[in-house]
């Protein structure tokens, strides 16, 4: 059996550090009654928990795609161990049927033949113009190509039944947790009557929709190209799954870059005022006067020159693409902190004039203690909603930057590169629409779930909410 070599990319380390930080934050929340009460309000919000369930599905895909390795090329004793240049992930291993079943070129969703006619040699001599048969899509049907709809429907029905069984098992576990071991199915009744402190009913409904969509989709993906194939014959569903990690990194890492600068400078400017406020205003006014796209383009192109002139830094193409991705996140973070900083400055100017802040100053409480204990908690709802809204905007901005050629590396899967490639496909006849549609639906779902979850967090953390 061939071995493998674990590969740790810089973006992988950041993602798993974020996971560790989230777990640590969970421990701190459990020890803080006010924070615990706020998060319990989040857990009671049905829309928020349904959207959180969808977000967790995206996060799971991103985490599976953040465990990388290289396959060992030779396994004979006495030979020097060598590894493949291609860097794979756990998601690649799980989605191997999608990754390895490539066609020649475009094919429609659930098609059994290519999308364009070609000259086909006949066995007895001569040629004919026809749609060639796919190598993998619907090959199990043999000559029964007309039965695609019936076969796909029956397969989806079986997969849907399996999804229902899995959902019932998860619902049973949830009812046991909600009922705390009570007899007579009281946990089940409490869930669907909305009598639980946690919105189990919303979570189970969201899980039901996810299972009813994902299980048949993956089941059918083993027999058909359910989202079609692109110009080089690669499965579009595989591209969508691989693009999730890129979108999460663009949104999360960029917000982490901008967060400390925006929060610190915004609060300091609003609280201390004077020359400090003037200096910080001058800095973000100068940054805002520079067109954002031009600044990002210049920084990305400079970074690309550095990457091109130092190929010895990278042993694989994945490491090269990963560095460009992180550079893009850093550049976006540096250029997008000014809006949140200005917002926090204005809110801090109002908060510092309130009676309890002036009372703390009169009692001799230090300025930084006032900022940490009184100012910052009253700004957290603004920070959270702004960051999640920025997350949505950054995921969409990546598509625009890739469209103009200054986004992620062309070899890296992302929603932006999918849309950029679909740009030319929309201009041909007949129109190749499925790549753009798949990328749009996936981005729309991710952004909508993030926005709804942000609304739930805002409602729970806003101290002025009734």
KATABEL-V841246 format. One record per residue. N is the residue number from 0. RES is the residue in one small letter. OMEGA is omega in radians with two decimals (999 if undefined). Layout:
n = {N	N}
res = {RES	RES}
omega = {OMEGA	OMEGA}
This chain:
n = {0	1	2	3	4	5	6	7	8	9	10	11	12	13	14	15	16	17	18	19	20	21	22	23	24	25	26	27	28	29	30	31	32	33	34	35	36	37	38	39	40	41	42	43	44	45	46	47	48	49	50	51	52	53	54	55	56	57	58	59	60	61	62	63	64	65	66	67	68	69	70	71	72	73	74	75	76	77	78	79	80	81	82	83	84	85	86	87	88	89	90	91	92	93	94	95	96	97	98	99	100	101	102	103	104	105	106	107	108	109	110	111	112	113	114	115	116	117	118	119	120	121	122	123	124	125	126	127	128	129	130	131	132	133	134	135	136	137	138	139	140	141	142	143	144	145	146	147	148	149	150	151	152	153	154	155	156	157	158	159	160	161	162	163	164	165	166	167	168	169	170	171	172	173	174	175	176	177	178	179	180	181	182	183	184	185	186	187	188	189	190	191	192	193	194	195	196	197	198	199	200	201	202	203	204	205	206	207	208	209	210	211	212	213	214	215	216	217	218	219	220	221	222	223	224	225	226	227	228	229	230	231	232	233	234	235	236	237	238	239	240	241	242	243	244	245	246	247	248	249	250	251	252	253	254	255	256	257	258	259	260	261	262	263	264	265	266	267	268	269	270	271	272	273	274	275	276	277	278	279	280	281	282	283	284	285	286	287	288	289	290	291	292	293	294	295	296	297	298	299	300	301	302	303	304	305	306	307	308	309	310	311	312	313	314	315	316	317	318	319	320	321	322	323	324	325	326	327	328	329	330	331	332	333	334	335	336	337	338	339	340	341	342	343	344	345	346	347	348	349	350	351	352	353	354	355	356	357	358	359	360	361	362	363	364	365	366	367	368	369	370	371	372	373	374	375	376	377	378	379	380	381	382	383	384	385	386	387	388	389	390	391	392	393	394	395	396	397	398	399	400	401	402	403	404	405	406	407	408	409	410	411	412	413	414	415	416	417	418	419	420	421	422	423	424	425	426	427	428	429	430	431	432	433	434	435	436	437	438	439	440	441	442	443	444	445	446	447	448	449	450	451	452	453	454	455	456	457	458	459	460	461	462	463	464	465}
res = {x	x	x	x	x	x	x	x	x	x	x	x	x	x	x	x	x	x	x	x	x	x	x	x	x	x	x	x	x	x	x	x	x	x	x	x	x	x	x	x	x	x	x	x	x	x	x	x	x	x	x	x	x	x	x	x	x	x	x	x	x	x	x	x	x	x	x	x	x	x	x	x	x	x	x	x	x	x	x	x	x	x	x	x	x	x	x	x	x	x	x	x	x	x	x	x	x	x	x	x	x	x	x	x	x	x	x	x	x	x	x	x	x	x	x	x	x	x	x	x	x	x	x	x	x	x	x	x	x	x	x	x	x	x	x	x	x	x	x	x	x	x	x	x	x	x	x	x	x	x	x	x	x	x	x	x	x	x	x	x	x	x	x	x	x	x	x	x	x	x	x	x	x	x	x	x	x	x	x	x	x	x	x	x	x	x	x	x	x	x	x	x	x	x	x	x	x	x	x	x	x	x	x	x	x	x	x	x	x	x	x	x	x	x	x	x	x	x	x	x	x	x	x	x	x	x	x	x	x	x	x	x	x	x	x	x	x	x	x	x	x	x	x	x	x	x	x	x	x	x	x	x	x	x	x	x	x	x	x	x	x	x	x	x	x	x	x	x	x	x	x	x	x	x	x	x	x	x	x	x	x	x	x	x	x	x	x	x	x	x	x	x	x	x	x	x	x	x	x	x	x	x	x	x	x	x	x	x	x	x	x	x	x	x	x	x	x	x	x	x	x	x	x	x	x	x	x	x	x	x	x	x	x	x	x	x	x	x	x	x	x	x	x	x	x	x	x	x	x	x	x	x	x	x	x	x	x	x	x	x	x	x	x	x	x	x	x	x	x	x	x	x	x	x	x	x	x	x	x	x	x	x	x	x	x	x	x	x	x	x	x	x	x	x	x	x	x	x	x	x	x	x	x	x	x	x	x	x	x	x	x	x	x	x	x	x	x	x	x	x	x	x	x	x	x	x	x	x	x	x	x	x	x	x	x	x	x	x	x	x	x	x	x	x	x	x	x	x	x	x	x	x	x	x	x	x	x	x	x	x	x	x	x	x	x	x}
omega = {-3.11	3.13	3.14	3.11	3.14	3.12	3.13	3.08	3.12	3.13	3.07	-3.14	3.13	-3.13	-3.10	2.99	3.07	3.10	3.12	3.11	3.11	3.09	3.09	3.09	3.09	3.09	3.13	3.12	-3.14	-3.13	-3.11	-3.12	3.13	3.12	3.13	3.11	3.12	-3.14	3.03	3.04	3.05	-3.13	3.12	-3.14	-3.04	3.12	3.13	-3.13	3.06	3.11	3.09	3.09	3.09	3.12	3.12	3.07	3.08	-3.13	3.11	3.09	3.14	3.12	3.09	3.14	3.14	3.03	-2.97	3.12	3.05	-3.08	3.08	-3.08	-3.11	-3.11	-3.13	-3.12	3.10	3.12	3.09	-3.08	3.07	-3.10	-3.13	3.12	-3.10	3.09	-3.12	3.09	3.08	3.09	3.09	3.13	3.14	-3.12	-3.12	3.09	3.10	-3.06	-3.02	-3.08	-3.14	3.07	-3.11	-3.12	-3.04	2.93	-3.11	3.01	3.11	-3.14	3.03	3.14	3.12	-3.04	-3.10	3.12	3.08	3.08	-3.09	3.10	3.11	-3.13	-3.10	-3.09	-3.12	-3.14	3.11	3.10	-3.11	3.09	-3.10	3.09	3.07	3.13	-3.04	-3.06	3.12	-3.09	-3.13	3.14	-3.10	3.14	-3.08	-3.09	-3.12	-3.08	-3.10	-3.09	-3.13	-3.13	3.14	3.12	3.13	3.12	3.11	3.11	3.10	3.12	3.09	3.08	3.09	3.10	3.11	3.11	3.10	3.13	3.11	3.10	3.11	3.11	3.09	3.10	3.13	3.14	3.07	3.12	-3.12	-3.12	3.14	3.08	-3.14	-3.11	3.03	3.10	-3.10	3.11	3.12	3.14	3.13	-3.13	-3.01	2.98	-3.13	-3.07	-3.13	3.11	3.09	-3.06	-3.14	-3.10	3.12	3.12	-3.12	3.09	3.11	3.09	3.12	3.11	-3.14	-3.13	3.14	3.09	-2.99	-3.07	3.06	-3.13	3.13	3.11	3.14	-3.12	3.07	-3.10	-3.09	2.91	-2.96	3.06	-3.14	3.11	-3.10	-3.03	-3.14	3.07	-3.14	-3.10	-3.09	3.09	3.10	3.11	3.12	-3.14	-3.14	-3.12	-3.09	-3.12	3.13	3.11	3.13	-3.14	3.12	-3.10	-3.02	-3.07	3.13	3.11	3.10	3.10	-3.06	-3.01	-3.09	-3.11	-3.09	-3.10	-3.09	-3.08	3.13	-3.13	-3.13	-3.14	-3.11	-3.06	-3.05	3.12	3.10	-3.07	3.10	3.11	-3.14	-3.12	-3.12	3.08	3.13	-3.11	-3.07	3.02	3.09	3.13	-3.13	3.14	3.11	3.10	-3.04	-3.10	3.14	3.13	3.12	-3.13	-3.14	-3.12	3.14	3.14	3.07	3.11	3.13	3.08	3.11	3.14	-3.10	-3.11	3.11	3.14	-3.12	3.12	-2.97	3.08	3.13	3.08	3.13	3.11	3.11	3.13	-3.12	3.12	3.11	3.10	3.14	3.09	3.10	3.10	-3.12	-3.13	3.10	3.12	-3.13	-3.06	-3.04	-3.11	-2.98	-3.12	3.11	3.12	3.14	3.14	-3.14	3.10	-3.13	3.14	3.12	3.08	3.11	-3.08	-3.06	3.12	3.14	-3.01	-3.05	3.06	3.12	3.08	3.11	3.09	3.14	3.12	3.06	3.09	-3.09	-3.10	-3.09	3.08	3.08	-3.14	-3.06	-3.02	-3.01	-3.09	-3.04	3.12	3.14	3.07	-3.01	3.13	3.09	-3.13	-3.06	-3.11	3.13	-3.12	-3.12	3.06	3.07	3.07	3.13	-3.13	3.14	3.08	3.11	-3.14	3.11	3.11	3.14	-3.13	3.09	3.13	-3.13	3.02	-3.14	3.13	-3.13	3.12	-3.12	3.13	-3.12	3.10	3.05	3.09	3.14	3.12	3.08	3.13	3.13	3.10	3.14	-3.14	3.14	-3.11	-3.14	-3.12	-3.13	3.13	0.00	-3.05	3.02	-2.97	-2.90	3.11	3.12	-3.12	-3.13	3.13	-3.13	-3.11	-3.14	3.10	3.14	-3.14	-3.14	-3.10	3.14	3.12	3.13	-3.14	3.13	3.10	3.09	3.10	3.13	3.13	3.12	-3.12	-3.08	-3.02	-3.11	-3.11	-3.13	3.13	-3.11	999}
